[in-house]
Amino acid sequence: MKLTSLDFFISHVKISELGIYPAVDPLDSTSRMLSPHILGEEHYNTARGVQKVLQNYKNLQDIIAILGMDELSEDDKLTVARARKIQRFLSQPFHVAEIFTGAPGKYVDLKENINSFQGLLDGKYDDLPEQSFYMVGGIDEVVAKAEKISKEAAA
């Protein structure tokens, strides 16, 4: 398999321990294609926004480990919540991950993915539970899973 859009990727044990496959770290992985001239402004800005949220979350890890979530500012708590949703949303059941997950792979349109991640960055899905972002295809599945979780919790 030739990775044409990803020049260098890092597989992380910590990511796979979360059950996220493929276990690729978007902070440590690089691509020459990650350029606004190649991807377009919207795709590039969304990708960089996702990386920024994940990096901010990574920077908060020591504080969380020592002091706990309660000591974070409201903005930092929001960053953590969004980053964790982004991490789980990256667990989309890719065809290449079927052997790891046992879940059938799904195709999600690039434009839908960009819009979904931008919605995460903008807070559009802040009210949805983190677990609804895990191992789903598109954002419609996230919303449906969140509704199912809500109904089950109410029962």
N, CA, C and O atoms as a GROMACS GRO file, in nm:
protein
  620
    1MET      N    1   0.085  -0.118   0.000
    1MET     CA    2   0.000   0.000   0.000
    1MET      C    3   0.089   0.124   0.000
    1MET      O    4   0.180   0.135   0.082
    2LYS      N    5   0.064   0.215  -0.089
    2LYS     CA    6   0.142   0.336  -0.099
    2LYS      C    7   0.062   0.451  -0.039
    2LYS      O    8  -0.052   0.475  -0.078
    3LEU      N    9   0.123   0.521   0.056
    3LEU     CA   10   0.059   0.637   0.117
    3LEU      C   11   0.104   0.761   0.042
    3LEU      O   12   0.214   0.811   0.066
    4THR      N   13   0.021   0.811  -0.046
    4THR     CA   14   0.061   0.925  -0.128
    4THR      C   15   0.038   1.057  -0.058
    4THR      O   16   0.111   1.153  -0.083
    5SER      N   17  -0.061   1.066   0.027
    5SER     CA   18  -0.089   1.195   0.090
    5SER      C   19  -0.029   1.205   0.229
    5SER      O   20  -0.034   1.311   0.291
    6LEU      N   21   0.027   1.097   0.279
    6LEU     CA   22   0.086   1.097   0.412
    6LEU      C   23   0.231   1.053   0.399
    6LEU      O   24   0.259   0.936   0.372
    7ASP      N   25   0.322   1.146   0.418
    7ASP     CA   26   0.463   1.117   0.398
    7ASP      C   27   0.523   1.040   0.515
    7ASP      O   28   0.610   0.956   0.497
    8PHE      N   29   0.475   1.069   0.634
    8PHE     CA   30   0.534   1.010   0.753
    8PHE      C   31   0.425   0.998   0.857
    8PHE      O   32   0.364   1.098   0.896
    9PHE      N   33   0.401   0.877   0.903
    9PHE     CA   34   0.300   0.863   1.008
    9PHE      C   35   0.356   0.781   1.122
    9PHE      O   36   0.440   0.693   1.104
   10ILE      N   37   0.306   0.811   1.240
   10ILE     CA   38   0.350   0.743   1.361
   10ILE      C   39   0.231   0.668   1.419
   10ILE      O   40   0.126   0.725   1.444
   11SER      N   41   0.250   0.539   1.439
   11SER     CA   42   0.149   0.457   1.506
   11SER      C   43   0.182   0.458   1.655
   11SER      O   44   0.296   0.435   1.694
   12HIS      N   45   0.082   0.484   1.735
   12HIS     CA   46   0.104   0.498   1.878
   12HIS      C   47   0.032   0.392   1.958
   12HIS      O   48  -0.086   0.364   1.936
   13VAL      N   49   0.106   0.333   2.051
   13VAL     CA   50   0.048   0.234   2.141
   13VAL      C   51  -0.061   0.299   2.226
   13VAL      O   52  -0.165   0.239   2.250
   14LYS      N   53  -0.037   0.423   2.273
   14LYS     CA   54  -0.135   0.491   2.357
   14LYS      C   55  -0.268   0.510   2.284
   14LYS      O   56  -0.374   0.498   2.344
   15ILE      N   57  -0.261   0.538   2.157
   15ILE     CA   58  -0.384   0.556   2.079
   15ILE      C   59  -0.454   0.422   2.062
   15ILE      O   60  -0.576   0.413   2.074
   16SER      N   61  -0.378   0.318   2.034
   16SER     CA   62  -0.441   0.186   2.018
   16SER      C   63  -0.498   0.136   2.150
   16SER      O   64  -0.597   0.063   2.151
   17GLU      N   65  -0.437   0.175   2.262
   17GLU     CA   66  -0.492   0.138   2.393
   17GLU      C   67  -0.628   0.201   2.416
   17GLU      O   68  -0.709   0.149   2.493
   18LEU      N   69  -0.656   0.313   2.351
   18LEU     CA   70  -0.787   0.377   2.359
   18LEU      C   71  -0.888   0.308   2.268
   18LEU      O   72  -1.007   0.340   2.270
   19GLY      N   73  -0.840   0.212   2.188
   19GLY     CA   74  -0.927   0.142   2.095
   19GLY      C   75  -0.950   0.219   1.966
   19GLY      O   76  -1.046   0.192   1.894
   20ILE      N   77  -0.863   0.313   1.938
   20ILE     CA   78  -0.876   0.396   1.819
   20ILE      C   79  -0.786   0.339   1.710
   20ILE      O   80  -0.664   0.334   1.724
   21TYR      N   81  -0.849   0.296   1.602
   21TYR     CA   82  -0.778   0.239   1.488
   21TYR      C   83  -0.820   0.308   1.360
   21TYR      O   84  -0.938   0.341   1.346
   22PRO      N   85  -0.729   0.332   1.266
   22PRO     CA   86  -0.587   0.306   1.280
   22PRO      C   87  -0.526   0.400   1.383
   22PRO      O   88  -0.568   0.515   1.396
   23ALA      N   89  -0.427   0.352   1.456
   23ALA     CA   90  -0.367   0.425   1.568
   23ALA      C   91  -0.259   0.520   1.518
   23ALA      O   92  -0.141   0.503   1.547
   24VAL      N   93  -0.301   0.619   1.443
   24VAL     CA   94  -0.210   0.718   1.386
   24VAL      C   95  -0.224   0.847   1.465
   24VAL      O   96  -0.335   0.897   1.486
   25ASP      N   97  -0.112   0.901   1.509
   25ASP     CA   98  -0.113   1.026   1.585
   25ASP      C   99  -0.107   1.144   1.490
   25ASP      O  100  -0.005   1.164   1.423
   26PRO      N  101  -0.213   1.224   1.483
   26PRO     CA  102  -0.214   1.339   1.391
   26PRO      C  103  -0.114   1.447   1.429
   26PRO      O  104  -0.083   1.534   1.347
   27LEU      N  105  -0.062   1.443   1.552
   27LEU     CA  106   0.038   1.543   1.591
   27LEU      C  107   0.178   1.504   1.546
   27LEU      O  108   0.258   1.591   1.511
   28ASP      N  109   0.207   1.376   1.546
   28ASP     CA  110   0.340   1.330   1.507
   28ASP      C  111   0.351   1.294   1.360
   28ASP      O  112   0.462   1.276   1.308
   29SER      N  113   0.240   1.282   1.292
   29SER     CA  114   0.240   1.244   1.151
   29SER      C  115   0.247   1.369   1.064
   29SER      O  116   0.188   1.472   1.098
   30THR      N  117   0.318   1.359   0.954
   30THR     CA  118   0.334   1.476   0.867
   30THR      C  119   0.302   1.441   0.722
   30THR      O  120   0.303   1.325   0.682
   31SER      N  121   0.273   1.544   0.646
   31SER     CA  122   0.248   1.528   0.504
   31SER      C  123   0.286   1.655   0.430
   31SER      O  124   0.255   1.766   0.475
   32ARG      N  125   0.351   1.639   0.318
   32ARG     CA  126   0.379   1.755   0.232
   32ARG      C  127   0.252   1.808   0.170
   32ARG      O  128   0.248   1.922   0.123
   33MET      N  129   0.148   1.726   0.170
   33MET     CA  130   0.021   1.767   0.110
   33MET      C  131  -0.060   1.859   0.201
   33MET      O  132  -0.156   1.920   0.157
   34LEU      N  133  -0.020   1.869   0.330
   34LEU     CA  134  -0.092   1.955   0.423
   34LEU      C  135  -0.051   2.100   0.397
   34LEU      O  136   0.029   2.158   0.470
   35SER      N  137  -0.107   2.153   0.292
   35SER     CA  138  -0.077   2.288   0.246
   35SER      C  139  -0.206   2.349   0.194
   35SER      O  140  -0.284   2.281   0.127
   36PRO      N  141  -0.229   2.477   0.222
   36PRO     CA  142  -0.351   2.540   0.170
   36PRO      C  143  -0.353   2.545   0.017
   36PRO      O  144  -0.460   2.551  -0.043
   37HIS      N  145  -0.235   2.543  -0.044
   37HIS     CA  146  -0.228   2.547  -0.190
   37HIS      C  147  -0.273   2.415  -0.253
   37HIS      O  148  -0.322   2.412  -0.366
   38ILE      N  149  -0.256   2.307  -0.180
   38ILE     CA  150  -0.294   2.175  -0.230
   38ILE      C  151  -0.435   2.137  -0.185
   38ILE      O  152  -0.516   2.092  -0.265
   39LEU      N  153  -0.462   2.156  -0.056
   39LEU     CA  154  -0.590   2.113   0.001
   39LEU      C  155  -0.701   2.215  -0.014
   39LEU      O  156  -0.819   2.179  -0.017
   40GLY      N  157  -0.665   2.341  -0.023
   40GLY     CA  158  -0.763   2.449  -0.016
   40GLY      C  159  -0.766   2.502   0.127
   40GLY      O  160  -0.730   2.431   0.221
   41GLU      N  161  -0.808   2.625   0.141
   41GLU     CA  162  -0.806   2.693   0.271
   41GLU      C  163  -0.892   2.622   0.376
   41GLU      O  164  -0.848   2.603   0.490
   42GLU      N  165  -1.014   2.584   0.338
   42GLU     CA  166  -1.106   2.525   0.436
   42GLU      C  167  -1.050   2.395   0.494
   42GLU      O  168  -1.048   2.376   0.615
   43HIS      N  169  -1.006   2.306   0.408
   43HIS     CA  170  -0.952   2.177   0.453
   43HIS      C  171  -0.826   2.200   0.538
   43HIS      O  172  -0.812   2.142   0.645
   44TYR      N  173  -0.737   2.283   0.489
   44TYR     CA  174  -0.613   2.312   0.560
   44TYR      C  175  -0.640   2.371   0.699
   44TYR      O  176  -0.586   2.325   0.799
   45ASN      N  177  -0.725   2.474   0.704
   45ASN     CA  178  -0.755   2.540   0.831
   45ASN      C  179  -0.823   2.446   0.930
   45ASN      O  180  -0.796   2.450   1.050
   46THR      N  181  -0.910   2.360   0.879
   46THR     CA  182  -0.976   2.262   0.967
   46THR      C  183  -0.874   2.163   1.021
   46THR      O  184  -0.874   2.133   1.140
   47ALA      N  185  -0.788   2.112   0.934
   47ALA     CA  186  -0.685   2.016   0.978
   47ALA      C  187  -0.593   2.080   1.083
   47ALA      O  188  -0.562   2.017   1.184
   48ARG      N  189  -0.551   2.201   1.059
   48ARG     CA  190  -0.464   2.270   1.155
   48ARG      C  191  -0.540   2.300   1.285
   48ARG      O  192  -0.482   2.294   1.393
   49GLY      N  193  -0.668   2.332   1.274
   49GLY     CA  194  -0.749   2.354   1.394
   49GLY      C  195  -0.759   2.229   1.479
   49GLY      O  196  -0.750   2.235   1.602
   50VAL      N  197  -0.779   2.115   1.414
   50VAL     CA  198  -0.784   1.987   1.485
   50VAL      C  199  -0.649   1.961   1.554
   50VAL      O  200  -0.646   1.922   1.670
   51GLN      N  201  -0.540   1.984   1.483
   51GLN     CA  202  -0.408   1.964   1.542
   51GLN      C  203  -0.387   2.056   1.662
   51GLN      O  204  -0.329   2.015   1.763
   52LYS      N  205  -0.434   2.179   1.652
   52LYS     CA  206  -0.418   2.275   1.761
   52LYS      C  207  -0.493   2.229   1.886
   52LYS      O  208  -0.438   2.234   1.996
   53VAL      N  209  -0.616   2.184   1.869
   53VAL     CA  210  -0.694   2.136   1.984
   53VAL      C  211  -0.626   2.014   2.046
   53VAL      O  212  -0.615   2.005   2.168
   54LEU      N  213  -0.581   1.921   1.963
   54LEU     CA  214  -0.514   1.801   2.014
   54LEU      C  215  -0.383   1.837   2.085
   54LEU      O  216  -0.349   1.776   2.186
   55GLN      N  217  -0.309   1.934   2.031
   55GLN     CA  218  -0.184   1.977   2.095
   55GLN      C  219  -0.213   2.044   2.229
   55GLN      O  220  -0.143   2.019   2.327
   56ASN      N  221  -0.315   2.129   2.234
   56ASN     CA  222  -0.352   2.194   2.360
   56ASN      C  223  -0.390   2.090   2.465
   56ASN      O  224  -0.354   2.103   2.582
   57TYR      N  225  -0.464   1.989   2.423
   57TYR     CA  226  -0.501   1.879   2.514
   57TYR      C  227  -0.377   1.806   2.563
   57TYR      O  228  -0.365   1.775   2.682
   58LYS      N  229  -0.286   1.778   2.473
   58LYS     CA  230  -0.161   1.710   2.510
   58LYS      C  231  -0.084   1.794   2.612
   58LYS      O  232  -0.027   1.740   2.707
   59ASN      N  233  -0.082   1.926   2.593
   59ASN     CA  234  -0.013   2.016   2.685
   59ASN      C  235  -0.077   2.017   2.823
   59ASN      O  236  -0.010   2.046   2.922
   60LEU      N  237  -0.206   1.986   2.831
   60LEU     CA  238  -0.278   1.986   2.958
   60LEU      C  239  -0.266   1.853   3.033
   60LEU      O  240  -0.307   1.844   3.149
   61GLN      N  241  -0.210   1.751   2.970
   61GLN     CA  242  -0.206   1.617   3.029
   61GLN      C  243  -0.140   1.614   3.167
   61GLN      O  244  -0.191   1.550   3.259
   62ASP      N  245  -0.027   1.682   3.183
   62ASP     CA  246   0.042   1.681   3.312
   62ASP      C  247  -0.041   1.749   3.420
   62ASP      O  248  -0.048   1.701   3.532
   63ILE      N  249  -0.102   1.860   3.386
   63ILE     CA  250  -0.186   1.932   3.482
   63ILE      C  251  -0.302   1.843   3.525
   63ILE      O  252  -0.335   1.835   3.643
   64ILE      N  253  -0.364   1.777   3.428
   64ILE     CA  254  -0.476   1.688   3.458
   64ILE      C  255  -0.430   1.573   3.547
   64ILE      O  256  -0.500   1.536   3.642
   65ALA      N  257  -0.314   1.517   3.518
   65ALA     CA  258  -0.262   1.404   3.596
   65ALA      C  259  -0.230   1.444   3.739
   65ALA      O  260  -0.250   1.365   3.831
   66ILE      N  261  -0.182   1.566   3.759
   66ILE     CA  262  -0.142   1.611   3.892
   66ILE      C  263  -0.260   1.669   3.970
   66ILE      O  264  -0.282   1.634   4.086
   67LEU      N  265  -0.335   1.759   3.906
   67LEU     CA  266  -0.439   1.833   3.977
   67LEU      C  267  -0.581   1.785   3.949
   67LEU      O  268  -0.672   1.810   4.027
   68GLY      N  269  -0.599   1.716   3.838
   68GLY     CA  270  -0.732   1.671   3.801
   68GLY      C  271  -0.805   1.772   3.714
   68GLY      O  272  -0.762   1.887   3.701
   69MET      N  273  -0.914   1.728   3.657
   69MET     CA  274  -0.993   1.812   3.566
   69MET      C  275  -1.056   1.932   3.637
   69MET      O  276  -1.075   2.037   3.576
   70ASP      N  277  -1.089   1.916   3.765
   70ASP     CA  278  -1.158   2.023   3.838
   70ASP      C  279  -1.078   2.151   3.847
   70ASP      O  280  -1.135   2.259   3.861
   71GLU      N  281  -0.947   2.141   3.838
   71GLU     CA  282  -0.861   2.259   3.850
   71GLU      C  283  -0.841   2.334   3.718
   71GLU      O  284  -0.779   2.440   3.716
   72LEU      N  285  -0.894   2.280   3.611
   72LEU     CA  286  -0.881   2.346   3.481
   72LEU      C  287  -0.980   2.461   3.468
   72LEU      O  288  -1.086   2.460   3.530
   73SER      N  289  -0.943   2.559   3.387
   73SER     CA  290  -1.037   2.668   3.356
   73SER      C  291  -1.149   2.611   3.269
   73SER      O  292  -1.137   2.502   3.215
   74GLU      N  293  -1.257   2.685   3.257
   74GLU     CA  294  -1.369   2.639   3.174
   74GLU      C  295  -1.325   2.623   3.028
   74GLU      O  296  -1.368   2.530   2.960
   75ASP      N  297  -1.239   2.714   2.980
   75ASP     CA  298  -1.189   2.703   2.843
   75ASP      C  299  -1.106   2.577   2.825
   75ASP      O  300  -1.116   2.508   2.723
   76ASP      N  301  -1.022   2.546   2.924
   76ASP     CA  302  -0.941   2.425   2.916
   76ASP      C  303  -1.027   2.299   2.922
   76ASP      O  304  -0.999   2.201   2.853
   77LYS      N  305  -1.131   2.301   3.004
   77LYS     CA  306  -1.223   2.187   3.011
   77LYS      C  307  -1.291   2.166   2.876
   77LYS      O  308  -1.311   2.052   2.833
   78LEU      N  309  -1.326   2.275   2.810
   78LEU     CA  310  -1.388   2.267   2.678
   78LEU      C  311  -1.289   2.210   2.576
   78LEU      O  312  -1.325   2.129   2.492
   79THR      N  313  -1.164   2.254   2.584
   79THR     CA  314  -1.059   2.201   2.497
   79THR      C  315  -1.045   2.050   2.516
   79THR      O  316  -1.036   1.976   2.418
   80VAL      N  317  -1.043   2.006   2.640
   80VAL     CA  318  -1.030   1.862   2.670
   80VAL      C  319  -1.149   1.786   2.612
   80VAL      O  320  -1.131   1.682   2.548
   81ALA      N  321  -1.269   1.837   2.635
   81ALA     CA  322  -1.389   1.769   2.586
   81ALA      C  323  -1.388   1.758   2.434
   81ALA      O  324  -1.418   1.653   2.378
   82ARG      N  325  -1.353   1.867   2.367
   82ARG     CA  326  -1.349   1.865   2.220
   82ARG      C  327  -1.238   1.773   2.169
   82ARG      O  328  -1.258   1.700   2.072
   83ALA      N  329  -1.123   1.777   2.233
   83ALA     CA  330  -1.011   1.692   2.190
   83ALA      C  331  -1.047   1.545   2.204
   83ALA      O  332  -1.015   1.464   2.116
   84ARG      N  333  -1.112   1.509   2.312
   84ARG     CA  334  -1.150   1.369   2.333
   84ARG      C  335  -1.253   1.326   2.229
   84ARG      O  336  -1.251   1.211   2.183
   85LYS      N  337  -1.344   1.415   2.192
   85LYS     CA  338  -1.441   1.384   2.086
   85LYS      C  339  -1.369   1.369   1.952
   85LYS      O  340  -1.400   1.278   1.875
   86ILE      N  341  -1.274   1.456   1.926
   86ILE     CA  342  -1.196   1.447   1.802
   86ILE      C  343  -1.122   1.314   1.798
   86ILE      O  344  -1.123   1.245   1.696
   87GLN      N  345  -1.057   1.277   1.908
   87GLN     CA  346  -0.986   1.148   1.912
   87GLN      C  347  -1.080   1.033   1.879
   87GLN      O  348  -1.046   0.946   1.799
   88ARG      N  349  -1.196   1.033   1.940
   88ARG     CA  350  -1.291   0.924   1.916
   88ARG      C  351  -1.346   0.928   1.774
   88ARG      O  352  -1.367   0.823   1.712
   89PHE      N  353  -1.368   1.048   1.721
   89PHE     CA  354  -1.419   1.060   1.585
   89PHE      C  355  -1.316   1.010   1.484
   89PHE      O  356  -1.352   0.964   1.375
   90LEU      N  357  -1.189   1.020   1.519
   90LEU     CA  358  -1.084   0.967   1.432
   90LEU      C  359  -1.084   0.815   1.430
   90LEU      O  360  -1.012   0.754   1.350
   91SER      N  361  -1.164   0.753   1.515
   91SER     CA  362  -1.177   0.607   1.516
   91SER      C  363  -1.275   0.559   1.411
   91SER      O  364  -1.316   0.443   1.414
   92GLN      N  365  -1.313   0.645   1.320
   92GLN     CA  366  -1.406   0.605   1.216
   92GLN      C  367  -1.366   0.470   1.160
   92GLN      O  368  -1.248   0.444   1.136
   93PRO      N  369  -1.464   0.383   1.141
   93PRO     CA  370  -1.433   0.247   1.096
   93PRO      C  371  -1.382   0.242   0.952
   93PRO      O  372  -1.459   0.220   0.858
   94PHE      N  373  -1.253   0.264   0.937
   94PHE     CA  374  -1.191   0.260   0.805
   94PHE      C  375  -1.182   0.116   0.757
   94PHE      O  376  -1.172   0.023   0.837
   95HIS      N  377  -1.185   0.098   0.628
   95HIS     CA  378  -1.172  -0.036   0.570
   95HIS      C  379  -1.040  -0.100   0.611
   95HIS      O  380  -1.035  -0.221   0.635
   96VAL      N  381  -0.934  -0.021   0.621
   96VAL     CA  382  -0.803  -0.075   0.658
   96VAL      C  383  -0.797  -0.118   0.804
   96VAL      O  384  -0.706  -0.191   0.843
   97ALA      N  385  -0.893  -0.074   0.885
   97ALA     CA  386  -0.892  -0.108   1.027
   97ALA      C  387  -0.985  -0.224   1.061
   97ALA      O  388  -0.993  -0.264   1.177
   98GLU      N  389  -1.054  -0.279   0.962
   98GLU     CA  390  -1.148  -0.388   0.988
   98GLU      C  391  -1.084  -0.504   1.063
   98GLU      O  392  -1.148  -0.564   1.150
   99ILE      N  393  -0.960  -0.536   1.032
   99ILE     CA  394  -0.895  -0.649   1.099
   99ILE      C  395  -0.871  -0.622   1.247
   99ILE      O  396  -0.862  -0.716   1.326
  100PHE      N  397  -0.861  -0.494   1.285
  100PHE     CA  398  -0.839  -0.459   1.425
  100PHE      C  399  -0.969  -0.444   1.502
  100PHE      O  400  -0.978  -0.480   1.619
  101THR      N  401  -1.071  -0.391   1.436
  101THR     CA  402  -1.195  -0.354   1.504
  101THR      C  403  -1.306  -0.456   1.491
  101THR      O  404  -1.394  -0.465   1.578
  102GLY      N  405  -1.304  -0.534   1.385
  102GLY     CA  406  -1.414  -0.626   1.359
  102GLY      C  407  -1.536  -0.556   1.302
  102GLY      O  408  -1.636  -0.621   1.272
  103ALA      N  409  -1.530  -0.425   1.289
  103ALA     CA  410  -1.642  -0.347   1.235
  103ALA      C  411  -1.620  -0.325   1.086
  103ALA      O  412  -1.507  -0.299   1.043
  104PRO      N  413  -1.727  -0.334   1.007
  104PRO     CA  414  -1.710  -0.310   0.863
  104PRO      C  415  -1.667  -0.166   0.836
  104PRO      O  416  -1.711  -0.073   0.903
  105GLY      N  417  -1.581  -0.150   0.737
  105GLY     CA  418  -1.535  -0.017   0.701
  105GLY      C  419  -1.645   0.066   0.638
  105GLY      O  420  -1.738   0.013   0.577
  106LYS      N  421  -1.633   0.196   0.655
  106LYS     CA  422  -1.732   0.289   0.599
  106LYS      C  423  -1.659   0.399   0.524
  106LYS      O  424  -1.548   0.439   0.561
  107TYR      N  425  -1.722   0.447   0.421
  107TYR     CA  426  -1.668   0.558   0.344
  107TYR      C  427  -1.743   0.684   0.385
  107TYR      O  428  -1.866   0.685   0.388
  108VAL      N  429  -1.670   0.789   0.415
  108VAL     CA  430  -1.729   0.918   0.446
  108VAL      C  431  -1.669   1.019   0.350
  108VAL      O  432  -1.546   1.029   0.338
  109ASP      N  433  -1.753   1.092   0.283
  109ASP     CA  434  -1.712   1.192   0.187
  109ASP      C  435  -1.618   1.295   0.251
  109ASP      O  436  -1.638   1.334   0.366
  110LEU      N  437  -1.517   1.337   0.178
  110LEU     CA  438  -1.419   1.432   0.228
  110LEU      C  439  -1.485   1.560   0.276
  110LEU      O  440  -1.454   1.609   0.385
  111LYS      N  441  -1.575   1.615   0.198
  111LYS     CA  442  -1.642   1.740   0.236
  111LYS      C  443  -1.719   1.723   0.366
  111LYS      O  444  -1.717   1.811   0.452
  112GLU      N  445  -1.786   1.608   0.381
  112GLU     CA  446  -1.859   1.581   0.505
  112GLU      C  447  -1.762   1.573   0.623
  112GLU      O  448  -1.791   1.625   0.731
  113ASN      N  449  -1.648   1.509   0.603
  113ASN     CA  450  -1.548   1.500   0.709
  113ASN      C  451  -1.498   1.638   0.749
  113ASN      O  452  -1.488   1.669   0.868
  114ILE      N  453  -1.466   1.720   0.652
  114ILE     CA  454  -1.417   1.854   0.681
  114ILE      C  455  -1.523   1.932   0.759
  114ILE      O  456  -1.492   1.994   0.860
  115ASN      N  457  -1.647   1.928   0.712
  115ASN     CA  458  -1.756   1.999   0.780
  115ASN      C  459  -1.778   1.945   0.921
  115ASN      O  460  -1.804   2.023   1.013
  116SER      N  461  -1.767   1.814   0.938
  116SER     CA  462  -1.787   1.753   1.069
  116SER      C  463  -1.679   1.798   1.167
  116SER      O  464  -1.710   1.836   1.280
  117PHE      N  465  -1.554   1.794   1.125
  117PHE     CA  466  -1.447   1.837   1.213
  117PHE      C  467  -1.454   1.987   1.240
  117PHE      O  468  -1.424   2.031   1.351
  118GLN      N  469  -1.494   2.065   1.141
  118GLN     CA  470  -1.511   2.208   1.165
  118GLN      C  471  -1.623   2.231   1.266
  118GLN      O  472  -1.613   2.319   1.352
  119GLY      N  473  -1.730   2.153   1.256
  119GLY     CA  474  -1.838   2.161   1.354
  119GLY      C  475  -1.791   2.128   1.494
  119GLY      O  476  -1.832   2.192   1.591
  120LEU      N  477  -1.704   2.029   1.506
  120LEU     CA  478  -1.646   1.996   1.636
  120LEU      C  479  -1.564   2.113   1.690
  120LEU      O  480  -1.575   2.148   1.807
  121LEU      N  481  -1.484   2.174   1.604
  121LEU     CA  482  -1.402   2.288   1.645
  121LEU      C  483  -1.487   2.407   1.686
  121LEU      O  484  -1.453   2.481   1.778
  122ASP      N  485  -1.599   2.426   1.616
  122ASP     CA  486  -1.688   2.540   1.643
  122ASP      C  487  -1.781   2.517   1.761
  122ASP      O  488  -1.852   2.609   1.802
  123GLY      N  489  -1.782   2.396   1.816
  123GLY     CA  490  -1.867   2.368   1.931
  123GLY      C  491  -2.007   2.323   1.895
  123GLY      O  492  -2.094   2.314   1.983
  124LYS      N  493  -2.031   2.295   1.770
  124LYS     CA  494  -2.164   2.255   1.725
  124LYS      C  495  -2.211   2.125   1.791
  124LYS      O  496  -2.331   2.103   1.805
  125TYR      N  497  -2.117   2.041   1.832
  125TYR     CA  498  -2.151   1.911   1.890
  125TYR      C  499  -2.109   1.900   2.036
  125TYR      O  500  -2.094   1.789   2.088
  126ASP      N  501  -2.091   2.014   2.103
  126ASP     CA  502  -2.049   2.014   2.243
  126ASP      C  503  -2.148   1.942   2.334
  126ASP      O  504  -2.110   1.888   2.437
  127ASP      N  505  -2.275   1.942   2.296
  127ASP     CA  506  -2.378   1.881   2.380
  127ASP      C  507  -2.388   1.730   2.363
  127ASP      O  508  -2.459   1.664   2.439
  128LEU      N  509  -2.319   1.673   2.266
  128LEU     CA  510  -2.326   1.529   2.242
  128LEU      C  511  -2.224   1.456   2.328
  128LEU      O  512  -2.113   1.506   2.349
  129PRO      N  513  -2.260   1.338   2.380
  129PRO     CA  514  -2.166   1.265   2.465
  129PRO      C  515  -2.046   1.213   2.386
  129PRO      O  516  -2.056   1.176   2.268
  130GLU      N  517  -1.934   1.211   2.452
  130GLU     CA  518  -1.807   1.167   2.392
  130GLU      C  519  -1.818   1.030   2.326
  130GLU      O  520  -1.765   1.010   2.217
  131GLN      N  521  -1.885   0.937   2.393
  131GLN     CA  522  -1.891   0.801   2.341
  131GLN      C  523  -1.969   0.790   2.210
  131GLN      O  524  -1.957   0.690   2.140
  132SER      N  525  -2.048   0.892   2.177
  132SER     CA  526  -2.123   0.887   2.051
  132SER      C  527  -2.033   0.909   1.929
  132SER      O  528  -2.076   0.885   1.816
  133PHE      N  529  -1.911   0.954   1.951
  133PHE     CA  530  -1.817   0.980   1.842
  133PHE      C  531  -1.730   0.859   1.809
  133PHE      O  532  -1.652   0.862   1.713
  134TYR      N  533  -1.743   0.754   1.887
  134TYR     CA  534  -1.654   0.638   1.874
  134TYR      C  535  -1.706   0.538   1.772
  134TYR      O  536  -1.821   0.495   1.778
  135MET      N  537  -1.619   0.502   1.678
  135MET     CA  538  -1.645   0.397   1.578
  135MET      C  539  -1.775   0.420   1.499
  135MET      O  540  -1.859   0.331   1.488
  136VAL      N  541  -1.788   0.539   1.446
  136VAL     CA  542  -1.901   0.571   1.359
  136VAL      C  543  -1.847   0.621   1.226
  136VAL      O  544  -1.728   0.649   1.213
  137GLY      N  545  -1.935   0.632   1.127
  137GLY     CA  546  -1.896   0.685   0.997
  137GLY      C  547  -1.905   0.837   1.001
  137GLY      O  548  -1.815   0.904   1.051
  138GLY      N  549  -2.013   0.890   0.948
  138GLY     CA  550  -2.031   1.034   0.941
  138GLY      C  551  -2.096   1.092   1.064
  138GLY      O  552  -2.132   1.021   1.158
  139ILE      N  553  -2.110   1.223   1.062
  139ILE     CA  554  -2.164   1.295   1.178
  139ILE      C  555  -2.310   1.261   1.202
  139ILE      O  556  -2.358   1.269   1.315
  140ASP      N  557  -2.384   1.221   1.096
  140ASP     CA  558  -2.522   1.178   1.116
  140ASP      C  559  -2.529   1.056   1.207
  140ASP      O  560  -2.620   1.044   1.288
  141GLU      N  561  -2.432   0.967   1.193
  141GLU     CA  562  -2.426   0.850   1.281
  141GLU      C  563  -2.394   0.891   1.424
  141GLU      O  564  -2.444   0.830   1.519
  142VAL      N  565  -2.312   0.994   1.440
  142VAL     CA  566  -2.280   1.045   1.574
  142VAL      C  567  -2.408   1.094   1.641
  142VAL      O  568  -2.436   1.060   1.756
  143VAL      N  569  -2.484   1.175   1.568
  143VAL     CA  570  -2.608   1.230   1.623
  143VAL      C  571  -2.706   1.118   1.657
  143VAL      O  572  -2.769   1.120   1.763
  144ALA      N  573  -2.720   1.021   1.568
  144ALA     CA  574  -2.811   0.908   1.592
  144ALA      C  575  -2.766   0.828   1.714
  144ALA      O  576  -2.848   0.787   1.796
  145LYS      N  577  -2.636   0.805   1.726
  145LYS     CA  578  -2.583   0.730   1.840
  145LYS      C  579  -2.605   0.808   1.969
  145LYS      O  580  -2.636   0.748   2.073
  146ALA      N  581  -2.590   0.940   1.964
  146ALA     CA  582  -2.613   1.024   2.082
  146ALA      C  583  -2.758   1.016   2.126
  146ALA      O  584  -2.788   1.010   2.246
  147GLU      N  585  -2.850   1.018   2.029
  147GLU     CA  586  -2.993   1.006   2.062
  147GLU      C  587  -3.022   0.871   2.126
  147GLU      O  588  -3.100   0.862   2.221
  148LYS      N  589  -2.962   0.766   2.074
  148LYS     CA  590  -2.981   0.631   2.128
  148LYS      C  591  -2.927   0.624   2.271
  148LYS      O  592  -2.992   0.568   2.359
  149ILE      N  593  -2.810   0.681   2.294
  149ILE     CA  594  -2.751   0.683   2.428
  149ILE      C  595  -2.841   0.759   2.524
  149ILE      O  596  -2.861   0.716   2.638
  150SER      N  597  -2.895   0.871   2.479
  150SER     CA  598  -2.984   0.953   2.562
  150SER      C  599  -3.111   0.878   2.599
  150SER      O  600  -3.155   0.882   2.714
  151LYS      N  601  -3.169   0.808   2.502
  151LYS     CA  602  -3.291   0.730   2.527
  151LYS      C  603  -3.264   0.616   2.624
  151LYS      O  604  -3.345   0.589   2.713
  152GLU      N  605  -3.150   0.549   2.608
  152GLU     CA  606  -3.114   0.439   2.697
  152GLU      C  607  -3.091   0.488   2.840
  152GLU      O  608  -3.126   0.420   2.936
  153ALA      N  609  -3.032   0.607   2.852
  153ALA     CA  610  -3.006   0.663   2.985
  153ALA      C  611  -3.135   0.705   3.054
  153ALA      O  612  -3.147   0.697   3.176
  154ALA      N  613  -3.233   0.749   2.974
  154ALA     CA  614  -3.362   0.793   3.029
  154ALA      C  615  -3.450   0.675   3.069
  154ALA      O  616  -3.541   0.690   3.151
  155ALA      N  617  -3.425   0.559   3.011
  155ALA     CA  618  -3.510   0.442   3.038
  155ALA      C  619  -3.483   0.378   3.172
  155ALA      O  620  -3.547   0.279   3.207
   0.00000   0.00000   0.00000
